[in-house]
Amino acid sequence: MALGKITFRASNAPAAQEALAQLVAMYGQVPLEAAGIVVCLGGDGFMLQTLQETQAAGLPVYGMNCGTVGFLMNSFLTDDLPERLATAEMAVINPLAMRAVAPDGSVTEALAINEVSLLRAGPQAAKLRISVDGRERLAELVCDGALVSTPAGSTAYNYSAHGPILPIGADILALTAVAAFRPRRWRGALLPKSAVVRFDVLDPERRPVRADADTRAVPSVISVEIRSEPNVTHRILFDPGHGLEERLIVEQFA
């Protein structure tokens, strides 16, 4: 894979900044507009931020873990970086598009690579109505929240909420409840990637709900519409044998 020159991006963590200095000294640094690849130094959160910030450039992103979990990252090594980049495997993913409406009628639109989640913002459980492709599917879900996840994000918050792990190439979205009270222990549903999911917040004054598209937060919403965005693609690079497909399988047998 001919990738050209490298632009490095690093989180503010001391370990990532130290790694940045080492790698720039070894391999140089070019601005984004002159690069053929982005190398991201940090954890999964910084990887998501980097993918969003460099989306318009259309460059592949190779992550090296200088954070904690690093599910989307490769191991950190300073040696042989050009060789690692040349032999890397590529995963192509589409984000979710969120359209959230606030009580004052204002609209927030954002993209999410992992998931769009709704969470109660007060002491009482949230009450949500769920529709899929314009058809009501659940008149009332009483819960701490709910989320829609991509396959790439299915091992993140979705998995912590007992949602399913999805193969990276699956044309499926996971709709998962967070601490469902009514219907009791309702876990959610698997939906086609083409589905449009709408949450309407019932009784939003007494039971406020916030919405998050990855790290983009809307503090109070009355409705949220979520769909996959096929016109936006992110390309993530992994060392051979350690791509997302393999990681998803390993996670299920850990």
N, C-alpha and C positions, 0 to 999 in steps of 0.2 A: 504494500500500500504506500503510494507516494504522497506524503503529507506536507512536505515543505517545512517552512520555518515555524518556530514555536513561540507562542505567547503564553506566559505563565500568569496564573491568577492564584492568590493565596488569601486565606482567611486571616483575621487579626490575631489568631492564637499564636503564642510564641513559637511553638514547634513548627507551624506552617510558615512563619516569617523566616525562621532559621533555614528551613528547607528551600524556600524561595531564593535566599541569598546564595546557597550552595549551588543550586541548579542554574541560576543565571550566570554565575561565575564559570560554570562548566560548559554551558550550551548557548549562552547569549539570550537576548530578549528582543522581540520585535513587537510593534504595536499590533492591535487586533486586525486592522485593515491590511497589514502586510503578512499576516500569518496564514498557515495552512492547517494548523491544529491548535487547540487550547489545552493546556495541561493545568489541571485544577488541583490545588493543594489544600486539604482541609478534611472535613467530614461530609456526611451525606447532606446536611443542611446547606453547606456552602456549595456543594455540587448542584443542588436544585437552584440556588441563587445564580450560579454561573451559567447554567443552561438557559435560564430566563434572560439574563443580561446579554448573552451572546447569540440569542436566537436569530436575530436579523442577519448575522454574519453567515449563518448556515454551516459553521465549522464543526467537525467532530470534536468531542471533549473526552480527554483521558484523565481520570482522576487518580491521585495518589493519596493514601490515607494518612492524614496528620491529625485526625480527630479521634472519635471513640468507636462507633459502630462500623461505619465505612462500608455498608452493603453495596453501594454504587461505586466503590473505589477499589483500586488495585493497591498492592502492598507498596510501601515507600522504599525505593532503592535509588541511589544516585547514579550508579553505573549502568552503562549500556542502554540509556533511555532511547536513542534513535532506533536501536534494534527492537526494543519492546514495542515502540510505536508502529514500526513497519510490519510486525507480525500480529498486531492486535486484532481481536474479533470485534465486530460492530453489532450493536443492538439498536434498532430503529424503533422509537416509541412516539405515540401521539399523546398530547396532553388532554386534559378535560377543560372545557370552557364553562365558567360559572357566570351566571347572571343573577345577582342578588338585589332584591328590592327592599329598601329601608322603610320604616313607618312614615317618613315624610315624603315618600315617593321617589327619592333619589335612587339611582341604579349604579351598582358597581359591577364591572366586568373584569374577570381575571382568568388566567390560565393556571392549571395545576398539573404537575407531572405525576405526583403520587395520589392525592385524593382531595376531594371537596368534602368538608365535614360541617355538620351543624351540631352545636352543643348548647345546652341550657346555660343561660347567663344570669340566673338567679337561684334562689334556694329551692324552688319547686321544679318538678320534672317538666320537661318540654312535652307539648302535645303537637304532633305533626300529622298532616294528611299527605299521603304519597300517591302521586299519579305517574303513570308511565305512558308515554306517547299520547297524552291527552286523556287517558282513561284512568279513573280513580281505581286504585288497587288496594289501598288500605285507608279506611275512613279516619282512623285515629290510632296513632302510635304514641303511647306514653312512655317516655324514655329519658335517659340523660343526653341522648343525641343519636345521630345517624350519619353515615358517610357513604360516598360512592368512590370506589377505588379503581385505578387502572391495574393491569397486570404488574407493571413495574413497581407500583406502590403497594401491592397486596401483602408484602411481608412487613410493611411499616405499621402505621396506626391500625389499619384494617386487621392485621393478624393479631395485634394486641387486644382488639375487640372481639376476637374469636371468629373473624371472617376467614374465608377460604384463601389459600394461596393459588394464584392463577398462573398457568404457563405463559411465558412472555409473549408468545406468538398467538395466544388465544384472542379471538374477537369477542371478548366477554368483559363485562364490568361487574364488579361486586358491590351490591348494596347491603350494607351491614348496619345493624342496630347497635347502639352503645347502651348497655344496661337496660334492656327493654323490660318494662313493668307490665304493660298491656299492649298487645297480647303477651302473656307471660313467656319470657325467654325467647321471643321471636328473634331469630338470628339474621334474617334478611333474605336476599334472593340473588340469583345469577341472571344477568340481563345481557341481551345482545349489545355489541359495541355501538350499534346504530340507535339505541334507545335514548329517548329524552326523558330524564327524570325530573319531576317537580315536587318540591316540598312546600307545603303551605303551613305556616305557623298558626296554630289555633290558640286563641286567647293570648296574643303577644304582649299585652300590657301586664298581665299578672304572671305570665310565664315567658319572659324574654329569651330569645335565642340569638346566638352569634353564628357567623359563618366564616370558615377559613378555607381558602384555596392555597394549599401548601402553607406558605408563610404570610400570605396576604389575608388580613383579617377585616371583617365587617362586624362591628360590635353589636348591631341590632338589625334583625331582618324580619320581614313578614312573609317573604317567599324567596325561594332559590330554585333556579332551573339549571340543570347540569346536562351536558352532552359531550361526547368525544369530538375533538377538533381535528379532522383528517387533513386539513390544509396546513397544519403546523407539525413538523417532525423534529425530533431531537436524536442525534447520533452519539451514542456513548460507546467508548472503546474499552475492551477488557483484555487482559493477558490470555493467551490461548489456554483453553480448558477451565477458565475461571469466569466465563461469561454469565449473563443473567440467567439463562436457561439452566445451566448447571447449578448456580447458586440457589435458585428456586427449588430444585430437586433436593439438594443437600439440606436445605432448611427444613424440609418435611420429614427428614429422617434423623434430624439432630436429637 
